[in-house]
Amino acid sequence: MSVYRASDLPGAGPLQESLRRQLQEIENHLSVIDPAIAEPWATVFVPGQSATAVSGVQPGFTTIPGLSVLAFLFDQSSTETIQFALVMPRDWREGTVVYPAVHWTRGGSLSGNAVWELRYARADVSEALVEATITLTAVAGGQLVHHRSEFAGLSLSDLLIQSTLICQLSRLGGGAGDTLSEDAALIGVALAYQKDSHGSGERVAKRL
């Protein structure tokens, strides 16, 4: 792709001068933009209610204590699991680290930690799925407060847009480290990723 500057505009005359001034103003604005926003962050969000409960270890889908809205409530004394899947967005900066986070709350006021586990299988299109697991110990904050608990980053250096992540989220209730003696209500799971474009240059690839 060719890049034109104000100084590259040919010809003389009022119209050309006007265009040069406009191009120069654009260049001046671009020169003072914070480099960090050249590749800004965005989020893919999976609402808790859109996930699938895994048979045999499913959390109950019921009212959050103290509220009228429903959510998956993960038990305090057993491991319960939901599953969801997503594809990497077209505006993702391919190969960069992404950061999953659990958004959750609780209806009680007890102190303690909830231990979350994220098991995921990932693969590029036409490639074999590879599975891995990460865990997170989240300190319970205030009652009926929106908590955001972030896992360590996932290294996806070998993946491209349209790669698949098949994920299982579990609360390891009753296990070592999980000391919160009440249910944890899932709001959803977010995946923070870095952008480098508004989309892709090709239908199934970032660019040629």
PyMOL commands that set and color helices and strands:
alter all, ss='L'
color gray80, all
select helices_A, chain A and resi 6-8+14-31+35-38+48-50
alter helices_A, ss='H'
color red, helices_A
select strands_A, chain A and resi 41-47+52-53+60-63+70-74+79-87+99-105+113-123+130-139+147-150+164-172+184-194
alter strands_A, ss='S'
color yellow, strands_A
deselect
rebuild
show_as cartoon
